[in-house]
Amino acid sequence: MRAIGYFRERKDKMPLAEQSKAFLEFCRRNGYEAAAVFLESTQMPDEVVGFQQLVGFLRNQRQRGFMLVAVPDLAGLGDDLTESARRYFELSSLGASVVTMDDGDDAGTELLTQWAAARKNGRLGERVRAAMRRKAVKGEALGRPPYGYCVGPRRRLQVVPEEGSVVRYIFRLYIKDGLGIRRIARRLNEEALHTRRGGLWSMVTVRDILRNRAYVGTYSRFGVRVPASHPPLISPADFGRVQEQLDQRRPKSVVRETSRFLLSGLAHCGYCGNKMIGVTRRQRWQRRSDGEMRSALYRYYQCESRTNRSLCDYHTRRAEALDDEVQSALVSGQAEMPGSVADDERARVEAQTKKLRDKMRRLDRRLEQYLDAASSGRINDERLRSLGLEVAGEQLSTEEALAERRRLAQQRTSVAERRQRQQDALTRCREQWEQLTFPERYEVLRQLLERVVVRDDGVEVFLRL
């Protein structure tokens, strides 16, 4: 078996060189082949992070068989228990077994033991949660009330008349008028019935209302359900009928044919300003002449407002035709330079970075909840591993996106160098387009384009500064 060592500079451990020697001895003693060693030191540049290099190595080695990652102990994975847990599941999701050199056991065993001990010592937090559960049992509202309600006297939910009528309207449209979720969202937006924050309705917000048991008068929080705790807006019979219809309409899971689109993230609808998403569909039909069944694969861009909020008309463009039209506009020089793109780009990167960091914090909280459930016996180890690996997949992709944003934020190239790179990309677009592979075309367009505004009769192409 091939083994990898991962060691961090720590005050309570021997120097990195000594830890590396201990790893080689660990491999010799257990009959492992030492494949690589990754080190993390405070003296290393920010862009050289041992754990990120380890993740990249594992991704490249996944086809070469089972790998083992050895660390001195659980604390060798991260600065705190949550970070250690996150990294343990991230490495596991990449197909590696993580063991501690102290005893050679899987680090997951030590993780659960330490997590249970830490939570046992955190009695104050448990007392707070217990107090909140007692309030929930009494039907006292905790957190933000659902749409249609506000928090009234004795912290009980009470109906907001204007919002309550919208909730009843949504259920009536679904039950009696037979409208689907997308059409309900469109109807509400067309009638200027806004959400609580004055925003537009989407399929998600409508679906959440149709699924929320609070509208039959049942309060649910912290695993506690309190029937008849507040005035209902919907009868239990109507609510049950809606749940049955939602379950029946739920689409069956199918394996979809997926492929990348050149203009993903760049194309915007020229009518509502929202992004256009790439869609791949296979259509089947029977030929009239001989009855033979035929099929074809169609790829096109579609305004995502139509998909989610039903705001926009059915604006679509064939993918190949739109890609060719954008490339032709670049070749013929029909591109416009947007104003203040550099400042806008910087603000956009900062906003995206903040959003990704917020997502990482939410994922960490999810992982902590799963570990709490496992350490208290509410879920077994197998279920914890399944849930932990699911979160780890999202965390790895989020960390990868964060690393890309950091790379963009750290770029300090001059305007002349940036324009030279753009000119080189434009030359490749004009003179070498047919010879470029899909990834090369994808990269060239992102070096050149700020956005593409798509209308039924043409496109506007805006270049990056």
QUIDA-V68385 format. One record per backbone hydrogen bond with DSSP energy under -1.0 kcal/mol. CO is the residue of the C=O (numbers start at 0). NH is the residue of the N-H. E is the energy in kcal/mol with one decimal. If there is no record, write none. Layout:
co->CO nh->NH e->E
co->CO nh->NH e->E
This chain:
co->0 nh->32 e->-3.0
co->1 nh->67 e->-1.8
co->2 nh->34 e->-3.3
co->3 nh->69 e->-3.3
co->4 nh->37 e->-3.1
co->6 nh->39 e->-1.8
co->9 nh->12 e->-1.0
co->14 nh->18 e->-2.3
co->15 nh->19 e->-2.3
co->16 nh->20 e->-1.8
co->17 nh->21 e->-2.3
co->18 nh->22 e->-1.8
co->19 nh->23 e->-2.0
co->20 nh->24 e->-2.1
co->21 nh->25 e->-2.2
co->22 nh->26 e->-2.5
co->23 nh->27 e->-2.3
co->24 nh->28 e->-2.6
co->25 nh->29 e->-1.6
co->26 nh->30 e->-1.0
co->26 nh->31 e->-2.3
co->32 nh->2 e->-3.3
co->35 nh->4 e->-2.4
co->37 nh->6 e->-2.4
co->39 nh->8 e->-2.4
co->40 nh->43 e->-1.4
co->44 nh->47 e->-1.5
co->48 nh->52 e->-2.1
co->49 nh->53 e->-2.3
co->50 nh->54 e->-2.5
co->51 nh->55 e->-2.3
co->52 nh->56 e->-2.3
co->53 nh->57 e->-2.4
co->54 nh->58 e->-2.2
co->55 nh->59 e->-1.8
co->56 nh->60 e->-1.4
co->60 nh->63 e->-2.2
co->66 nh->96 e->-2.1
co->67 nh->3 e->-2.9
co->68 nh->98 e->-2.5
co->69 nh->5 e->-2.1
co->70 nh->100 e->-2.9
co->71 nh->101 e->-1.1
co->72 nh->75 e->-1.5
co->73 nh->76 e->-2.0
co->79 nh->83 e->-2.3
co->80 nh->84 e->-2.4
co->81 nh->85 e->-2.7
co->82 nh->86 e->-2.6
co->83 nh->87 e->-2.2
co->84 nh->88 e->-2.2
co->85 nh->89 e->-2.2
co->86 nh->90 e->-2.4
co->87 nh->91 e->-2.0
co->88 nh->92 e->-2.3
co->90 nh->95 e->-1.9
co->91 nh->94 e->-1.8
co->96 nh->68 e->-3.1
co->97 nh->106 e->-2.9
co->98 nh->70 e->-2.1
co->99 nh->103 e->-2.8
co->104 nh->99 e->-2.1
co->105 nh->108 e->-1.3
co->106 nh->110 e->-2.2
co->107 nh->111 e->-2.1
co->108 nh->112 e->-1.9
co->109 nh->113 e->-2.8
co->110 nh->114 e->-2.5
co->111 nh->115 e->-2.5
co->112 nh->116 e->-1.9
co->113 nh->117 e->-2.5
co->114 nh->118 e->-2.4
co->115 nh->119 e->-2.0
co->116 nh->120 e->-1.7
co->117 nh->121 e->-1.1
co->120 nh->122 e->-1.4
co->121 nh->125 e->-1.3
co->122 nh->126 e->-2.4
co->123 nh->127 e->-2.1
co->124 nh->128 e->-2.3
co->125 nh->129 e->-2.6
co->126 nh->130 e->-2.2
co->127 nh->131 e->-2.0
co->128 nh->132 e->-2.2
co->129 nh->133 e->-2.1
co->130 nh->134 e->-1.7
co->131 nh->135 e->-2.2
co->132 nh->136 e->-2.3
co->133 nh->137 e->-1.2
co->134 nh->139 e->-2.3
co->135 nh->138 e->-1.6
co->145 nh->148 e->-2.0
co->147 nh->159 e->-2.4
co->149 nh->157 e->-2.7
co->151 nh->154 e->-1.3
co->152 nh->155 e->-1.6
co->154 nh->140 e->-3.8
co->155 nh->151 e->-3.4
co->157 nh->149 e->-2.4
co->159 nh->163 e->-3.4
co->160 nh->164 e->-2.1
co->161 nh->165 e->-1.1
co->162 nh->166 e->-2.2
co->163 nh->167 e->-2.3
co->164 nh->168 e->-1.9
co->165 nh->169 e->-2.4
co->166 nh->170 e->-2.1
co->167 nh->171 e->-2.3
co->168 nh->172 e->-2.6
co->169 nh->173 e->-1.7
co->170 nh->174 e->-2.8
co->171 nh->175 e->-1.8
co->171 nh->176 e->-1.7
co->172 nh->178 e->-2.5
co->179 nh->183 e->-2.2
co->180 nh->184 e->-2.3
co->181 nh->185 e->-2.1
co->182 nh->186 e->-2.5
co->183 nh->187 e->-2.6
co->184 nh->188 e->-2.1
co->185 nh->189 e->-2.6
co->186 nh->190 e->-1.9
co->187 nh->192 e->-2.7
co->188 nh->191 e->-1.3
co->194 nh->197 e->-2.1
co->198 nh->194 e->-1.9
co->201 nh->205 e->-2.0
co->202 nh->206 e->-2.5
co->203 nh->207 e->-2.5
co->204 nh->208 e->-1.5
co->205 nh->209 e->-2.2
co->206 nh->210 e->-1.5
co->211 nh->214 e->-1.3
co->212 nh->215 e->-1.7
co->212 nh->217 e->-1.3
co->213 nh->216 e->-1.8
co->214 nh->232 e->-2.2
co->214 nh->233 e->-3.0
co->216 nh->228 e->-2.2
co->218 nh->225 e->-2.9
co->220 nh->223 e->-2.2
co->223 nh->220 e->-2.2
co->225 nh->218 e->-2.4
co->234 nh->238 e->-2.5
co->235 nh->239 e->-2.6
co->236 nh->240 e->-2.1
co->237 nh->241 e->-2.2
co->238 nh->242 e->-2.1
co->239 nh->243 e->-2.1
co->240 nh->244 e->-2.2
co->241 nh->245 e->-2.7
co->242 nh->246 e->-2.3
co->243 nh->247 e->-2.1
co->244 nh->248 e->-2.3
co->260 nh->263 e->-1.4
co->262 nh->265 e->-1.9
co->262 nh->266 e->-2.1
co->265 nh->451 e->-2.7
co->266 nh->275 e->-2.5
co->267 nh->453 e->-3.3
co->268 nh->272 e->-1.5
co->273 nh->268 e->-3.7
co->274 nh->303 e->-2.4
co->276 nh->301 e->-2.5
co->278 nh->299 e->-2.4
co->280 nh->297 e->-3.5
co->282 nh->295 e->-2.0
co->284 nh->293 e->-3.5
co->286 nh->290 e->-2.4
co->291 nh->286 e->-3.1
co->293 nh->284 e->-2.4
co->295 nh->282 e->-2.7
co->297 nh->280 e->-2.7
co->298 nh->318 e->-2.4
co->299 nh->278 e->-3.1
co->300 nh->316 e->-1.9
co->301 nh->276 e->-3.0
co->303 nh->307 e->-2.5
co->304 nh->308 e->-1.2
co->304 nh->309 e->-1.8
co->307 nh->202 e->-1.1
co->312 nh->314 e->-2.3
co->314 nh->302 e->-1.6
co->316 nh->300 e->-3.0
co->317 nh->321 e->-2.6
co->318 nh->322 e->-2.7
co->319 nh->323 e->-2.1
co->320 nh->324 e->-2.1
co->321 nh->325 e->-2.3
co->322 nh->326 e->-2.2
co->323 nh->327 e->-2.4
co->324 nh->328 e->-2.0
co->325 nh->329 e->-1.9
co->326 nh->330 e->-2.2
co->327 nh->331 e->-2.5
co->328 nh->333 e->-2.5
co->335 nh->462 e->-2.3
co->339 nh->343 e->-2.3
co->340 nh->344 e->-3.4
co->341 nh->345 e->-2.2
co->342 nh->346 e->-2.5
co->343 nh->347 e->-2.4
co->344 nh->348 e->-2.6
co->345 nh->349 e->-2.3
co->346 nh->350 e->-2.4
co->347 nh->351 e->-2.5
co->348 nh->352 e->-2.5
co->349 nh->353 e->-2.2
co->350 nh->354 e->-2.2
co->351 nh->355 e->-2.3
co->352 nh->356 e->-2.3
co->353 nh->357 e->-2.3
co->354 nh->358 e->-1.8
co->355 nh->359 e->-2.2
co->356 nh->360 e->-2.0
co->357 nh->361 e->-2.0
co->358 nh->362 e->-2.5
co->359 nh->363 e->-2.4
co->360 nh->364 e->-2.0
co->361 nh->365 e->-2.0
co->362 nh->366 e->-2.3
co->363 nh->367 e->-2.4
co->364 nh->368 e->-2.1
co->365 nh->369 e->-2.0
co->366 nh->370 e->-2.3
co->367 nh->371 e->-2.5
co->368 nh->372 e->-2.3
co->369 nh->373 e->-2.2
co->370 nh->374 e->-2.8
co->371 nh->375 e->-1.5
co->372 nh->377 e->-2.3
co->372 nh->378 e->-1.1
co->373 nh->376 e->-1.1
co->379 nh->383 e->-2.2
co->380 nh->384 e->-2.4
co->381 nh->385 e->-2.1
co->382 nh->386 e->-2.6
co->383 nh->387 e->-3.1
co->384 nh->388 e->-2.5
co->385 nh->389 e->-1.6
co->386 nh->390 e->-2.2
co->387 nh->391 e->-2.4
co->388 nh->392 e->-1.9
co->389 nh->393 e->-1.3
co->390 nh->394 e->-2.5
co->391 nh->395 e->-2.7
co->392 nh->396 e->-1.7
co->393 nh->397 e->-2.2
co->394 nh->398 e->-2.9
co->395 nh->399 e->-2.1
co->396 nh->400 e->-2.0
co->397 nh->401 e->-2.4
co->398 nh->402 e->-2.5
co->399 nh->403 e->-1.8
co->400 nh->404 e->-2.2
co->401 nh->405 e->-2.6
co->402 nh->406 e->-2.0
co->403 nh->407 e->-2.1
co->404 nh->408 e->-2.7
co->405 nh->409 e->-1.9
co->413 nh->417 e->-2.4
co->414 nh->418 e->-2.7
co->415 nh->419 e->-2.0
co->416 nh->420 e->-2.3
co->417 nh->421 e->-2.1
co->418 nh->422 e->-2.5
co->419 nh->423 e->-2.4
co->420 nh->424 e->-2.3
co->421 nh->425 e->-2.5
co->422 nh->426 e->-2.2
co->423 nh->427 e->-2.1
co->424 nh->428 e->-2.2
co->425 nh->429 e->-2.2
co->426 nh->430 e->-2.8
co->427 nh->431 e->-1.9
co->431 nh->434 e->-1.2
co->436 nh->440 e->-2.6
co->437 nh->441 e->-2.8
co->438 nh->442 e->-2.1
co->439 nh->443 e->-2.4
co->440 nh->444 e->-2.4
co->441 nh->445 e->-1.4
co->442 nh->446 e->-1.5
co->443 nh->447 e->-1.4
co->444 nh->448 e->-3.1
co->447 nh->463 e->-2.7
co->450 nh->461 e->-2.4
co->451 nh->267 e->-3.3
co->452 nh->459 e->-2.3
co->453 nh->269 e->-3.1
co->454 nh->457 e->-1.0
co->457 nh->454 e->-2.8
co->459 nh->452 e->-2.7
co->460 nh->335 e->-3.1
co->461 nh->449 e->-3.3
co->461 nh->450 e->-1.3
